[in-house]
Structure formats: structure tokens, C-alpha cells
């Protein structure tokens, strides 16, 4: 009897020891829509298959502002998450503050330098250290169109802004909202950057939103950008204010609205709803000049320094899962984007993803790929926030394009 008791006690001790030693990784993010949650689930499943406990820490809010507030409070309390969805220059800022750890051991062993484009490395490898792992590359200058809505009025998809604007009264006459929009500042900022590229071209985009040239910010071309934004303001429904982006996407999915200008994370909602690219919906780059262009955003999970070796090891397993080639494809099938890696087989992805991947390579080779401004890749968060305030004020008031460019240049100059 004593022998059995001793064996049982030993089993309990071993089980307790194994449980306490199991690695855990807490992941904070703002991926809470259906398509986003499905994509994140691909990474979670891989992490758990590697024997790591996943602690999910979602913070609702598509632009991530609420998540930033929560993160800052956690850091102030000395309790940062193991990993956090952070965009663009915010990653660089946290790294320069000395708060991020790195997963160089995994990156070196798996040859990340050889499979990640420089545009992706720029926002993941900071001062020679991989402080984040990229999940995907998004395109932000995209129109999502309902095929049923276009069939209803017998129209082709627009290739110029003149064609785009001429569609609005035809959709209204057919009882269809021309543009689905969620009236939140971050959504208007992404729409604005798509118009800067579409109206002005990539060279102007860089001049205005990367170099922050005052002459570009106050130019006739920038006035034309705001004038086109005013046209779009007249195409949205009266209930747009405060609407979440994915609810606006649903309006296109169900045919209530004809189009939405949104990054290609919107495609995840179409996929999650069982819709097929080319059959139920179209993904169209916004109309552009002959110069073309592509606005890119890199999504990454950044790693906050963990003094506990087990927690640091769990971060390595998360990084390994994120960069697994199979995970990269499955994640982006659900997310709507394209893999960060350049060496994966895209043949199983839909026509939108394949077209986006080809366009990114072509734009990168031509020097016409430009970093997102709204997503804080082109400029720091202070500048982007100041500009966004002007953009959303313009969208929601009767401000003139002339006044808007003057206010934009002033706001950017004060925030620099």
C-alpha cells in the first residue's frame, strides 16, 4: 500500500513539475473581426501543437488605438505581454526604448534574411536584431466591389476617378449605397493615403507623406486629393459615423453597398462569409496615373523582453510558428493578405492574393511601392495622428480643400 502511495505521489509530483515548466505565451492584438480571428487561430493552433500554452489578449478596435492604450498601461505597470501586434515605426520606437527582446536565434537558424523582402525587414529587424516576426504584407489602396451591385446597373469596374465618380448616381438610382464606410478617423486616414497615391502617384506620395515636403502638402495636387475625398463623402450613407470597418465590409458582401475603399484585410471578411474572388466580389486597385504604385503595410507580432527564460523560449516558438511556410499561407488565406515570406507556394491562394503578390513584386522592382502613412510606416505616430485629425475633420465638416491643405501642412510641421 505504501509502495502504491509512493508511486502515486511521484506521478503527481512529475505532473505538477511538467505543468509548471510548460511554456506560456501571451499575445495581445486587435484582430477581433471574423476573418482576423480565423487567421490568428492558424498561428495559435501551430503554437499549441509545439507544446506552448497560448494566452489570448484581444483588445477590440480595428485601428489599434485602444490596444496601444492598454499596452502603455501594462508597460507602466512592469507587465508587458510576451507579444503584441504593433505597426510600423511604433516597433522601431519600442525597440529604441530598449523594451523589446529578440528572436535572433530562430531567425538565424531559419534564414529569415534570405526569405524576407527588405521592406519587411525594415519593420522587423531593428539595429540588427529581429524584435518582431512578420505575419503578412497588406495592400491598402484597394477597392472592394460587389459583383452583384455592378451587374445590377450594368457597369464595368472603374479605371479612372472620372468613371468612379460617375457610378455614384447610378447606384443611388438603383437603391444601392455607392460607398460603404465606417466613420472612424483611422478608416478615413487609410482612404486618404489611397487617394494620395491614386491622384498624385508614387513620387508625389513619397514627397508628401514620407518626406513631408511642405510644398507637396500644400500643392494643387493635394487639393485635388481632398476634392476627391469630398466626392467620396457624398457617396456614403447617413449612418456611417462610428461604424466598424468590418460592418462596412458586410454591406458590400450582402450587396447593400457597391464598394469599399479599405486595405486587403477586408478580403478576410469575404472569405469568412464564403464568398469567392472573381465570382462574388472584385479587388481593384484604386484608379491611378500611369505611374502606378502600391501602398504596403507589414503586420508583425513584436516581442517584449522577458526575464524568465521559459517565457523567452516561448517567444521563440511563437516566432517559429509565425514564419512556418504552411502557416504563412493558411494565415493569409484567412486574413486576406499575402505572406511576408517570398519563398512560399501561392498557387493555392485566390486570384486577389496572387494579383496582389505579383503587383507588390512589380512595384518593388519599379520603385513605386510606398509605405503606409496611416499605418505609421511612412511617418511616426505623432505626425500620422496630427494629419489624421485634419483628414477626419475635413471629411465630417464643410472645410474646403484649400483650407484643408493649409491645415494639414501646419499640423504636420507642429508634430514633426
VEXKOLTOR-631207 format. One record per residue: x, y, z of N, C-alpha, C, O in turn. Coordinates in steps of 0.05 Angstrom, whole numbers, plus 5000, padded with zeros to 4 digits. Example, Ala and Ser with C-alpha at 12.3 -4.5 7.8 and 13.67 -1.06 7.14 Angstrom:
# residues 2
526448865156524649105156526449345156528549345169 525749555142527349795143525850015157526850235161 
END
This chain:
# residues 416
501749765000500050005000501750255000501250444985 503850255017505750485018507150524992507650744983 507750284979509250304954507450434933508350604917 504850354932502950474913502550774918502450934900 502450834944502151124952504551284943504351504933 506951164946509351294938509451344908510351554899 508651134893508551164864506651374855507251534837 504251374867502251584861503251864867502852044851 504551884890505652144897507752234877507952474871 509352044868511452104849510252194822511352384809 508052064814506752144789505552424791505852584772 504352474814503252744818505452954818505053174807 507752894830509953084831510953134803511553364795 511252924787512252954759510253114743511153284727 507653064746505653204731505653494738505453674721 505953554764506053834774508453974763508254204755 510753834763513153954753512954014723513854224714 511853824708511553864679509654094673510154254655 507454114689505554324684506854604690506454794674 508254614712509454874719511654954700512155194697 512854764686515054824668514054884640515654974623 511454834634510454874607510555164600509855344615 511455214575511855484566509155614560507255474550 508855874565506456024560507156284545509156404552 505556354526505956604511503356764510501356664501 503457004520501157184519501357364494503457494490 499257364478499257514453497057724454494657664455 497857974455495958204454495658294426497558324411 493158354418492658424390489958564388488458584407 489358664364486658784358485458654334483858774319 486058404330484858244308482358104319482457874328 480058244318477658144330475358094311473257994319 475658164285473558104266473657814259475557664267 471657714245471457434238473857334223475057124230 474657474201476857384185479557404200481257234198 479857614216482257654232482557434253484757324257 480357374266480457164287481156894275482556734287 480056844251480556584238483556564230484756354233 484656794221487556794214489256744238491056584238 488756894260490356864284490156584295492056474307 487856454291487456174300489455984287490155784299 490356044263492255874249494955874264496155674268 495756114273498256134288497956004316499655864325 495656064329495155944355495355644354496555524372 494055524334494055234333496855124329497554914341 498555254314501255164310502855194336504455024342 502455424350503855464375503155244395504855134409 500555184397499654984416500654704408501254534425 500854654382501954404372504954374380505954144382 506254594384509054594393509354574423511554584434 507054534437507054494466507154744483507754734507 506454974471506355224485503455304491501755284473 502955404515500355494522499955774511501555954515 497755814496497156074484495256224502493056124509 495956474510494156644525493356874507494857044500 490756864500489757064481488957324496487557304516 489857554486489257814499488258004478489758194471 485857974468484758154448483858424459482858434482 484258634444483258904452481759004427482959074407 479159024429477459104406478159384396478959554412 477859424370478459684358480259654334482659614338 479159664310480659594286483159754281484959654268 483260014290485560174285487860124305490060204300 487259984327489259924347489760134368491560104385 488160354368488660564387488160474416489760534434 485960324420485360224446487560024456488260024479 488559864437490659674444493259824453494559734471 493860044440496160204447495960304476497860304491 493460394483492960504510493360284531494660324551 492360044525492559824543495559744546496459684568 496959734523499759664524501359854541503059774557 500960114537502360314553501960274583503760314599 499460214590498860164618500259914629501259914651 500359704612501759464620504759514623505959414642 505959664606508759724607509359894632511359844646 507660094637508060264661507860094686509160164706 506359884686506059704709508259494710508259334729 510059494691512159304690511259024682512558824690 509059004667507958754660507158744630504758704624 509058774612508358764584507658484575508558294587 506058464554505458194543507958074530509858224524 507957814525510257694512510457784483512657824472 508057824470508057904442505658094438503658074451 506058284419503958484414503858554385505958584372 501558574374501158674346501758974346500159134357 503959054334504859324332505559384303506559214289 504959634294505359704267507659904263508060084279 509159864242510960064231513060184250514460034264 513160444250515160584266514760564296516560624311 512360474304511960424332513860194341514760204364 514360004324516159784331518959904335520359834354 519760074317522460194319522660354345524660354359 520560504352520560664376520860494401522460554418 519360274403519560094426522259964428523359924449 523359894404526059774404528159974414529959894429 527860214405529860424413529560494443531460594455 527260434454526860474483528160244499528260264523 529060044485530259814498528359624511529059464528 525759634502523759464515523259204500521859024510 524259174476523858934460526158744463528558824463 525558484464527558284463528058204434527358364416 529157974428529557894401529357594398529657444417 528857504373528757224367530857154346530357004327 533257274350535357234330536156934327536956854305 536056784349536856504348535156354328536156194312 532456404328530656284309531156394281531256244262 531356654279531656784253534256694239534156644215 536356674254538856584242538756294234539656224212 537556124251537455844245535655784220536155604205 533655954217531755904195532156094171530656074151 534256254172534956414148532956624140532256654117 531956774160529956974153530957184134529457284117 533457264136534557464118534257394089534057564072 534257134083534157044055531357034044531057014020 529357034061526556994052524757234057522457224049 525757444069524157684075525057914058527457974058 523258044043524058284028525058504047524458504071 526658684036527858894053525659064065525959154088 523459114051521259274061520059154086519159294104 520158884087519158744111521258754133520558794157 523758704126525858704146526058984160526658994184 525459194145525759464156524059504181524759664198 521859354184520059394206519959154225518259124242 521958974222522158744240525058704251525358614273 526958784235529758754243530859034249531559184231 531059104274531759364283534559364296535059204314 536359524286539059534296540359254296541759184315 539859104275541058834272539658614287540658384287 537458674301536058464317533158434307531758634303 532358184304529558124298527958154323527757964340 526658384327525058434351522058364346520458384364 521458284321518758214314518758004292520857964279 516557874288516257674267513857754249511657804260 514257774223512157874205510157654198510957434190 507657714200505557524192504757554163503957354150 504957794153503857844126504558124116505658294131 503958164090504058434078501258494068500058334053 500258734075497658824066498059034044500059174043 496059054026495859274007493559454017491359354023 493959714019491859884030490360044008488260154015 491260053984489960213963488160043946488660013922 486059933958484359743944481459823946480559923967 479959783924477059803924475959523924476759353908 474159463943472659213944469959253932468459423942 469359103911466859153896465058913896465958683893 462458963899460458763897459758703868458858883854 460258463858459658393831456658423826455858523804 454958343845452058363842451258653838449458713822 452458833853451759123851452459233824450859373811 454759163814455659253787453959123765453259253745 453158873769451458743749448658883749447458903728 447758973772445159103774444959343756442959393743 447159503755447059743739448459703712448559893696 449459463707450759403681453259573676453759663654 454859603697457259763694459859603697459859393710 461959703685464559583688465859703713465059913723 467959573724469359683746470959923737472059923715 471160133754472460383746475460353743476860223759 476560493723479460503720480560793722482960833723 478760983723479461263727477661383749475561273755 478561613760476861743780474361853768472261873781 474461933743472062033729470061813727467661853732 470861573720469061343718467961273746465661213749 469761283766468961223794466761413803464761323814 467161673799465261873808462561843793460461893804 462661773767460261753751458461523759456161523753 459561333773458061093782456061163804453961043806 456761363821455161413845452261463840450561333852 451461643822448561693818447161453807444761413812 448561283791447261043781446660843803444560713803 448560813821448060633844445760743862444060593871 445761003866443661123883440961073870438961013884 440761113844438261073830437360783832434960723833 439260593834438560313837438060233866437559993871 438260423885437760363913440160233927439860093947 442560273916444960163927446760393937447160593923 447860363961449760563971452360543956453560323954 453360763944455760743928458260653943459760483934 458660773967461060713983460260634011458960784025 461160394020460860314048463160424063465560384056 462560564085464760694100464060684130461760714138 466160644145465860664174467060924184469560974181 465461104195466361364202468161374227467261464248 470561264224472561274246475061394234475661354210 476461544250478661704240480761534225481761614204 481361294236483461134224482561034196484261014178 479960984192479060894166479261114146479961064123 478661364154478961584135481861644129482461734106 483661584147486561624142487461424120489061494103 486561174122487360974102486161044075487461014054 483661144075482461224050484061454037484461464013 484861644054486461874045489061794032489761894011 490561604044493061534033492661394006494361413988 490461244003489961113977489461323956490161293933 488161543964487661763945490161913938490562003915 491961953958494462083952496061933931497162053912 496061673933497461513912495861513886497061553865 493261483888491661463864491461723848491561713823 491261943862491062203848493862313841494262423819 495762283859498362413856500562233845502462333833 500361963849502461783840504561743862504561883882 506261543858508161463880510261673886511061703909 511161823866513162033871511962253889513262343908 509562333883508262533899507662423927507962573947 506862173928506262043954508762063972508562143995 511061993961513562003977514262293985514962344008 513862473966514462753972512762853995513762994012 510162783994508262894013508262744040508362864061 508062474038507562324062509962184075509862094098 512162164060514662054071516562274078517562294100 517062454058518962674062517662904076518963084087 514962914076513363124090514163394079514363594095 514463414053515163664040512863864041510663794032 513264094052511164294055509964374029507564424027 511664394008510664473982508664263971506664333959 509364013975507563793966504963793982502763753971 505163834008502863834026500864054020498464024024 501864274009500064504003499564533973498564743964 500364343957500264363928497464333917495564263930 497164403891494664363877493964073876491663993877 496063903874495563613873494263523899492363363899 495263623922493963543948491163663950489463533962 490663893939487963993938486163813922483863763929 487263693900485663503884485063253900482963133896 486963173917486462943934484162993953482362823955 484163223966481963293984479363323968477163263979 479463433944477063453928475863183922473363153922 477562983916476462713911475362593937473362453936 476662653959475562563985472862683990471062544001 472462933982469763063985467762923968465462883976 468562833943466762683926465762433940463462363940 467662293953467062033966465262083990463561923996 465662314004463962374027461062384018459262314034 460562473994457762483984456662213975454362203968 458262003976457361743967456761553990455761323985 457261634015456761454037453961494048452661704043 452961304064450261324075450361494100452461544111 448061584109447861774132448561644158448961784178 448661384159449161244185452061144187452660964203 453961274172456661174171458261224197460061074203 457461434212459061514235459461294256457461174265 461961244263462561054284462360764276462860584292 461760704251461360424242464060284241465960404230 464260044251466759884249467259814220465359784204 469759784213470559734185469259474175468459464152 469259264191468259004182465159014177464158864161 463859184191460959224186460559364159458559304145 462259544153462159674126462759464104461459464084 464659284110465259074090462858894087462258804064 461358844108458958674106456958794088455358654075 456859064086454959194069455559134039453759114023 458159104033458859024006458358734001457458653980 458958564022458458284019455558214014454958043998 453758364027450858304023449558464001447158453998 451158623987450058773964448659033971447559163954 448659103997447459354005449059593995447859803989 451659563993453459773982455059653959455459413957 455959833942457359743918460359703922461559513912 461559883938464459883940465359973968463860103983 467759893976469059994000472060033993473259863980 473160264001476060313998477260234025476860374045 478860024025479959914050482259734044482459624022 484059704063486259514060485259234055482959174060 487059064046486158794038485558604061485058374057 485758714086484658554108481658524105480458344117 480358694089477558674083476858404070474758294073 478758304054478258054039477757824059476357634052 478957834082478557624102475657594109474657374115 474157814109471257814115469757684092467857534098 470457734068469257594045469757294047467857134043 472257224052472956944054471456804077470356584074 471256944099469856834123466856794117465556624129 465856954099462956934091462456744069460256714059 464556604060464356404039464156524011463356383992 465056774007464956903981467556843965469656793977 467256833939469556753922470456993905468857133892 473057043906474157263890473757213860474156993851 472857423846472357403818469557313811468557363789 468257173830465457093826463557263841461457353830 464057303866462257463883463257753887461657933892 465857793886466958053891469458093875470657903865 470258343872472758413858474558573876473558733892 477158543873479158703887480558873866482058763849 480059133867481059313846482959523859482059653878 485359553850486959773859485460043853484260063832 485760233871484460493866485460603839487760553832 483860753825484760873799487361033803487761163824 489161013784491761133786492661253760491561213739 494761423763496061523739497761303727497761083737 499061363705500661163691502961063709504160853703 503661223729505961153747505360913764507160793776 502760843767502060603783502660643813502360863823 503560433826504260443854502860233871500960103861 503660213896502660003914503260103942505560153949 501260133959501660213987501759964004499759814005 503959914018504259674033504259724063505159934073 503259534078503259534107504159254116503159054106 506159244134507158994145505958944173506359114191 504558724176503658644202505758474216506858294204 506258524241508258374256507358344285505958514296 508258134298508058104327510758164339512758024333 510858364356513358444368513758314395511758254409 516258264403516858114427518058294449520258404446 516558324471517558484493519458314510518958074514 521558434519523658294534522458154558520958264573 523257894560522257724582524557624598526257474588 524857694624527057594640526857304646528957174651 524457184645524056904650524956744626523856784604 526956564629527956404605525756244592525756214567 523856134607521655984595519856164577519056074556 519356404587517756594571519256674546518056704524 521856714548523456784525523456554505523456594480 523656314515523556074497520956054483520755974460 518756114497516056104485515856314463514456264443 517156544466517156744445518456624420517556674397 520656474424521956354401520156154387520156144362 518556004402516655814390514455964374513655874353 513556194385511656354371512856464345511456454324 515256554346516556654322516856434301516356474277 517556194310517855964292515155894279515055834255 513055914295510355854284509456064263508455994242 509956314269509156534251510556504224509256544203 513056434224514556424199514556154186515756114165 513055954197512755704184511455744156509355874155 512555644134511455694107508555614104506955754091 507855384116505055294114503255484129501055554120 504055574153502555764169502256024154500056144154 504356124142504256374127502056374105500556564102 501856144091499756124071497056104083495156254075 496655934102494055894115493056144129490756224127 494956274143494256524157493156734137491156864142 494556764114493856974095491456894078490157074067 490856644076488356564063485956674079483956754068 486256664105484156754123484257064127482157194129 486657174127487057454134486457634110485657864113 486857534086486357694062488857824050488757954030 491157774063493657904055495457704039494457494030 497957774037499857584024502057524044502657684062 503357294042505457214061507757414061508357534040 509057444084511457604086513757474072515557604061 513857204073516057054060515757064030513557074019 517957054016517957053987518256783975518056743950 518556573991519156313981516856113984517355873983 514456213988512156033992510655993966510756163948 509155773964507555703941504855843943503255783961 504356033925501856183925499656063908497556173905 500255833896498355723877495655643890493555633876 495655593916493155523930491655773939489355743948 492756013935491356253944489656363921490056283898 487756533928485756613908486956823889489256913892 485256903869486257073848487057353859488957473849 485657453879486457713891489157693903490857873899 489757493919492357463932494557433911496657553914 494057273891496157233870496757503856499057563850 494557653850494957903836496358103854498058253845 495758103880497058283899499958223901501658403901 500657963904503457883906505057963881507258063884 503857923858505258003833505558303831507658403823 503558453840503658743839505758853859507159053853 506058723882508058803902510858773891512558953893 511358543878513958493867514558693845516758803843 512558743827512958923805513459213815515259353805 511859293835512159563846514859593860516159803859 515659383875518159393889520459423870522359573874 520359263848522459273828522559543813524659643806 520159663810519959923796520460163814520560393805 520660113840521060333859518460483864518560713872 516160363859513560503863511960393886509660473890 513160213902511860123926512460323948514760393953 510360413962510660623982509460524009507560374009 510660604031509760514057507260654066506860894061 505460514081503060634091503660874109505460854126 502161084106502361314123500461284147501261334170 498061194142496061154163497060944183496460954207 498460744173499560524190502260584201503660394210 503060834201505560924214508060794204509960744219 508160724178510660634166512160864153514560874154 510661044141511861264127512861484145514861614140 511361534167512061744186511361644214510061444218 512361784234511961694261509061744270507561874257 508361634293505661634302504661914308502261964303 506362094317505462364322504662514297502562644296 506262484276505562604250503062484239501262624230 502862224239500562084228497962164243495862214231 498162184269495862264285494962544280492562604278 496962724277496263004271494963034244492963184241 495962894224494762904198492062784198490162884184 491662564212489062424214486962614225484662604217 487662774245485762964256484763154235482363214234 486563244218485763424196483963284176481863384167 484763044168483262884148480462834158478562874142 480162744182477462674192475762924197473362914194 477063144204475563394207474463484179472163574177 476163464159475363534132472963354123471063454112 473263094129471162904120468462964133466362904121 468563074157466063104172465163394175463263444191 466363574160465463854160465363954131465663794112 464864214128464764334102467364474095467364654078 469564394108472164514102472764494073472164294060 473964704062474764694033477464554030479064544049 477964444006480664324001482864524005485064454014 482464783998484564984002485265014032487565034039 483165024049483665054077484864794088486564804107 484064564077485064314087488064284083489464184101 489064354060491964324055493564504073495764434082 492564744078494064934096494064814124496164824137 491864714133491664604160493364344162494564294183 493464184141495063944140497964004143499363884159 498964194127501764264129502464374156504664314167 500764534168501264644194501364424215503164424232 499464234214499364024234501763844232502863764253 502663784208504963614204507463754215509163624228 507764004209510164154217510264164248512464134259 508064204261507964214291508563944303509663924325 507863724289508163454300510863334295511563134307 512463444277515063334269516963334292519263244289 
END
